Amino acid sequence: MTGAEPYESDEPHEEENGPADHTRGADGMNSGDGDDQHPTPEPGPGRPPRIPLPRLSVEDTGRPLPDLPDAPVPVLEHRVLKSLLGAWALAACSPEETAAVEEHLGECGGCADEALRLREAVGLLHPAESLDLDPSLRARVLQGCLDRRPPRVPVPEWAAPYDAETARLDALLQDFGDAEWHAPVRLRWFRRDEPTSRRTTVAGVIAHLLTVDGMVAAALGLPDPLGDVPADRPTPSARTEAYWRASHFPPTRAVRGPWREQAHDLVRTVSFTGGGTGALSVPYGDFALPLRDAMLDRAFECWVHAEDIAEAVDYPYEPPSGSDLHHMVDLAARLLPSVLSARRQAGLAAPAPEGRRLVSAGRPGRSLRLE
């Protein structure tokens, strides 16, 4: 006998009120003949308590569930149904009244037009709000937990915005159906001084984030989602186009899993390195960024494209928390001098008007207002 085996005696035994081979029903009572003469003993001194067997639910038996009769739609007069349109627009009717009003709207054009106007008015009174929690709430809850018990492997401060923004986007994608994944999205950016755009889908946007985040992954020694797919230059746009061209079919919801796993691997890897890899160079093709700035850049783009996705499916999306947004704006401000310098070297920056030139360190300069 092992410890996992129940003990069974080899000798037959008798219970107090009958032989051992009697059967019990599902409720724990004796079944068969003689139930009246030999009822199950009630708990008492010196006797173990009787524990009835669990009853089976009809859902567990495999039998068909009983059909419930449909609730009859009440027959109401036209004036009563018209008076209910305001409550219907506010979703304040009972189920029976709602069924009666909606059946009437399919037959009465005047009431249908009035119901549409009332629904639009309700939309103005109650603008659409995100069902997600306030982004700052996540930061406050995490900070409260970390104050009580510091983590063994903390996430570097410069990687926290990327962790938060990928988590928010993943929550937005969680309940998407096939229709949402194939909703059209137009990505907009600038090529030199000319605005340009690229038409894709929600799944295509996630594929774009996957491939560009892969530049950071490759710099950390993690698998590159492009694999052996050749790209003309290792720029974000070239990598994205190469990924799209290599796909036999347009991206589908299956791209969410690799993107989410890669995001987790990035945060986990920079955390286990103790934040010491912040100075590691991440090549972007035409330029390079230190890892700490590259992670902020990826958080910034994740937020921007999450708004593109939310707009495509007509869902409100809140900006990042104040602390994360502060880091992103700081990155944009720090990159401005190098961006302006590159434009001047490329001959894209016109000379400043005479009245607006500043002198800094003995050289003429420019003033810039950043909003």
N, C-alpha and C positions, 0 to 999 in steps of 0.2 A: 504494500500500500504506500503510495506517495502522498505528499502533503496536499496535492491538488485533487486527489480522488476522494469521493465521499465514502465513509465507512459503511459497509454493509455486513450484517451478520450472516453466517452460513446456516444458522438454525432458524426454523420458523418461529414466529412469535405471534402472540395474541394481543390484540388491543383490549381495552377494558370492556367495550361494549360489542364485541363481535370479532370475527376472524380477520386476519390481515389482508385477505384478498377481496374485501368489499371495495366498491368503487365510490367515488364522490363526484358530485355534479360540479358545474362551473362555479357555484356559489359556496362550495365547501361542505354541503350537506350530503348525507348518505343517499345513494340512488339505488334503485331496485326495490325488491320486496322487503318488507320489514322496516321501512323507514319510520313508520309510526311507533313500532315497538323499540327501535334502537336509534334514537336521534343522536346527532353529534353532541358529545358531552360539552356542556357549557364550561367556560373557564372558572376555576375555583381554586381553593387552597390545594397545593400539591400537584396541580395539573397545568400543563403548558397552555398559554393562550392560543385560541383558535385564530389562525390567519387565513381569511378566505382568499381563494385564487382570484387573480384579476379578471374582470369581465372583458370580453372581446368587443371592440367597436365594430360597427357594421362596415367601416372603411377597411378593416383588416380581414374581413371574411371573404373578399372577392365577389360578394354578391352585389348586384346593381343597386344603387341608391334609389330610394323612392322618389318619384316625380312629384315636385311641389306644384300645386296649381298656381297659374299666373294670377296676380292680383288684378281684379277687374278695374278698368279705367273708369273713373266716375264720369257721369254725363252731367255737364254743367252748362248753364246758359251762356250765350255769347257775352253778355255784359259782365258776368262773373269772371269768365276767362280773361276778358280785357282788363279787368281790375287787378288780376293776378300777374300781369306782365311785369310790373315793377318789382314785385317780390321774386318773380322768376329770374329777372336779370341780375338780382342780387344773390341768387342761389339760396333764397330763404323759404321756398315752397316745400311742402311735404312731398314725399315720393309720389303719392297719388295725384296731388295737384300738378306736380311737374310733368307726369305722364299725360294728364289731360291737356295741359297747356301746349306741350310739344306736339301732341296729335292734332290739336286745333291749328297750330302754326303751319302745318302742311296743307291745310285746307283754306285758310283765310289769308289772302295776300295783304290786306290792310293791317292785321295784327302782326303778321310776319315783319313788315316794314317797321312798325312801331317797336317790336321786340329788338330788331337790329339796332335802331337808334338808341334804345335804352342800354343795350349791352355796350355800345361804343361809349356812351356817357359814363357807365360804370368803370370802363377802362381808363377814362380820364380822371375819375375821382380816385381810383386805386391803381396807380401805375404798377406795371409788372415788377416784382421783386424776386430776387434770387432766393431759392429755397435752401441754398447752402449757408453755412454759418459765416459770420463775419471773419474775414481773413485774420484780423488781429486777435480773434479769440483763440485760434490755434496757437499763435505765438505765446499768448498769456498762459494758456494751460500747460504748454511744454515748459515754459520758464518756471511756473510754479512747481511742476514735478521735478525739474532739475535742481531747484533750490532745496528741495527736501532730500533728494538723493542724487548726488552728482553722478553722471554716467561714467562707466569704465572706459568707454571709447567715445569721447565727445566729438560732435560734428564741428569742424572749423567754422568760425563766424562767417567767413567769406563763401562757404558752401551752403549755409543755411537758407539763403533765398532760393537757390536752385532746388533744394529739397522741398521747400514749401510750395513753389510754383508747380513743380511736376506733380506733387500730391494733389493740388487743387485741380489741375487739368485732368488727372486720372479720375478724380471724383466726378468731373463733368462728363467724362466718356463712359462712366460705369453703366448707365442705363440706356445707352444709345442702341437703337435698333438698326437694321440694315438701311432703312431710308435715311436716317441721320448720318450714317457713315458715308453715304454716297451723296450727301448734300453738296451742292457746288460752293466753292470758296475761291475768291480771287485774291491772290497774294500780290501786294504792291510794294515796290521799292524804287530806288533811283539808280540809274546807270549813268555815271557822270552827272550831268545836270538835267537829264531827261527822265521823267517818270516812266516806269514800265510796270508790267503786271504779268501774272501767270495764272491761268485758270486751272484749278485742280479740285479735289474733293476733301472732305474732312479726313478720310484715310490718307490722302496724299499729303496733307499738312503734317500728320503724325510721322509719315515716312520721311518728310523733309527734316523734322526735328531729330529723328533717329539717325539720319546720315550725318547731320552737322554735329550733333552731340558725339558722334563717332570719332570726330577729330580729337576731342578731348580724351576719349577712351583709348585711341591709338597712342596718344602721347603718354598715357599711364601704363601702357603695355597690355591693355585689355583687348579683346577681340574687336576688330573693325567690322561693322555691319555690312560694309561694301565687299569685304572679302577680297577676291581677285578681280573685281570689276574695275576695269581701267578708267581713269579720269584724265582729262586733258591737263588740268591743273588742280591741285588740292584745295580749291576754293569752295566755300559753302554751296554756291550755285552750281558749280561743275559737278560736285559730288551728288547733289540732289538730282540733276538731270541724268547722270550716269545710273543712279539707282532706278529712276523711273524707266529709263530705256531698257535696263536689264530685266525688268519685270515682264513676264509673259502676259499678265493681266493687270488691270488697274489695282492699286492697293485696296485691301479690304480691312475689315475689323481685325483680321489676324495680325496686323502690324502693331496693335496695342500691346500685346504680350512682350515682344522683343524690345519695344521702346521703354516699357515700364521696367523690365529686368535690367536694361542697360543703365537707366537712371539710378536704380538701387545700387548697382555695381559701382557707379561713379562715386556716389556719396559714401558707400562703404569703404572704398579704396582710399579716398583722401582722408577719411576718418582714421583708418588704421595706420596711416603714415604719420599721424600726429600733427597734421597741418604743415609739416616741414617741406612739402612739395609745392608750396604756394608760388615759389619762384620758377618752377619748371616751365620751359617755353612750350607753347602750343602753337604750331604753325597754322596760319589761315590762308596760305597760298601767297598773297601779296604782302602780308605782314605777319607778325607773331604777337601773341599776348602771353603774359605770365599766367600760370594756371589759376591764381586767385582771381584775376580779371576775366579769364575765359569762363570760369564758372558763373560769375556775375552776368557776363554777356549771354550765356545760355539761359539763365533765369529770366533775363530781360526779354529775350526772344520767345521763350515759352509763354510768358504773360501776353505778349503782343499777339501771338498766333492763337492762344486760347481765346482771346477776344474775337479774332476772326472766326473761329469755330462757333463760339456762342452766338455771334451775329448771324451766321449761316443757318442755325437752327432756331433763331429767334428766342434766345434765352439770355437773361441779364447776367452780367459777369462783373464782379467787383474788382477794383485795383488791388495790388498787393498791400500788405500791412505797411504802416509808416516806416518802421525800421528797415524792412527789406527794400522799400522804394527809395529810401535815403541812400542805400548802397548803390542802387542802379543809377540814380541821378549823379552820384559822385563819380561813378565810372564814366558816364557820358561827358561830364565836365572835364575830367582828367584826359580824355581822349581828344578833346577839341584842338589843343595846340598841334598835335601831330597830324590831325586831319587837315587843318588849315595849311600847315607847312607843305603837306603833300599836294594840296591844290595849287599852292603858289608855284611849286616846282614843276607841276604839270601845265602851268600857264592858264589855269582855270580861275584864278583870283584876280579880278580887276584891281588896279591901283586905287587906293583910298582917295576920296575927294580932298582937296587942299584944306578945307575947313575942318576936317575930321581927323587929321593926322595927329598922333600922339608921339611923344618922344620918350623912349625908355632905353636907358643905358646908352644914350647918345645916338640911338637909331630910330628912324620913324617906325611907328607901329599902328595897330588898329584897335578900335574899341568894339566890343561885342556884348550884346545884351542877350542873356540866356534866360528863357522862361521855362 
